[in-house]
Amino acid sequence: MPKNREKFVELAEKRVTKAMKDLRLIGNLSNKSNYSYTDEDVKKIVTALDAELKNMRKRFESIGIEDKVAFKL
């Protein structure tokens, strides 16, 4: 396997695994016995995550996008 392919596979596996774990942790925030939130809070979280996923897809399709790093409620 070419070196750049090996590096892609290595990083993709690590980063996707981390992203999946982080999404599960965000899902843990849904526990109403531990946290208080509004429907608007949930909508903002889901909208931000959906937008970032769409941006990631566009990057793989080579369509330029602007990186947004921060999220705020």
BABA-57234 format. One line per 3 residues: their letters; for each residue x, y, z of C-alpha. Coordinates in nm, 4 decimals, padded with zeros to 6 digits. Layout:
N
A = X/Y/Z | ...
END
This chain:
73
MPK = 00.0000/00.0000/00.0000 | 00.1444/00.3444/-00.0872 | 00.2597/00.5533/00.2087
NRE = -00.0024/00.8280/00.1577 | -00.2777/00.5622/00.1493 | -00.1460/00.4076/00.4709
KFV = -00.1474/00.7482/00.6402 | -00.5028/00.8187/00.5177 | -00.6305/00.4853/00.6528
ELA = -00.4510/00.5345/00.9846 | -00.5842/00.8874/01.0371 | -00.9339/00.8107/00.9053
EKR = -00.9762/00.5179/01.1422 | -00.8591/00.7207/01.4424 | -01.0586/01.0333/01.3591
VTK = -01.3836/00.8596/01.2650 | -01.3669/00.6465/01.5798 | -01.3131/00.9621/01.7881
AMK = -01.5988/01.1431/01.6114 | -01.8333/00.8488/01.6763 | -01.7357/00.8459/02.0450
DLR = -01.7889/01.2224/02.0691 | -02.1337/01.1913/01.9068 | -02.2282/00.9292/02.1669
LIG = -02.1124/01.1677/02.4392 | -02.3267/01.4450/02.2927 | -02.6165/01.1988/02.2938
NLS = -02.5568/01.1429/02.6640 | -02.6629/01.5057/02.7165 | -03.0196/01.3919/02.6462
NKS = -03.0441/01.2469/02.9996 | -03.3012/01.4821/03.1546 | -03.2236/01.3589/03.5058
NYS = -02.8735/01.5071/03.4706 | -02.9226/01.8016/03.2357 | -03.1710/02.0763/03.1610
YTD = -03.2150/02.1896/02.8009 | -03.4733/02.3309/02.5649 | -03.5989/02.2096/02.2296
EDV = -03.4217/02.5131/02.0824 | -03.0909/02.3944/02.2345 | -03.1383/02.0534/02.0742
KKI = -03.2264/02.2114/01.7402 | -02.9098/02.4247/01.7486 | -02.6909/02.1229/01.8286
VTA = -02.8439/01.9087/01.5538 | -02.8281/02.1933/01.3012 | -02.4607/02.2598/01.3780
LDA = -02.3693/01.8920/01.3496 | -02.5698/01.8492/01.0270 | -02.3990/02.1538/00.8754
ELK = -02.0537/02.0265/00.9667 | -02.1303/01.6836/00.8192 | -02.2456/01.8499/00.4955
NMR = -01.9239/02.0564/00.4906 | -01.7153/01.7424/00.5335 | -01.8965/01.5760/00.2420
KRF = -01.8352/01.8824/00.0230 | -01.4647/01.8727/00.1039 | -01.4465/01.5133/-00.0208
ESI = -01.6276/01.6276/-00.3350 | -01.3638/01.9033/-00.3747 | -01.6119/02.1870/-00.3316
GIE = -01.4504/02.4684/-00.1352 | -01.6080/02.5574/00.1980 | -01.5253/02.7782/00.4914
DKV = -01.4141/02.6018/00.8103 | -01.6156/02.6871/01.1209 | -01.4516/02.5645/01.4379
AFK = -01.6598/02.6931/01.7290 | -02.0121/02.6049/01.8394 | -02.2165/02.8152/02.0801
L = -02.5695/02.7715/02.2114
END
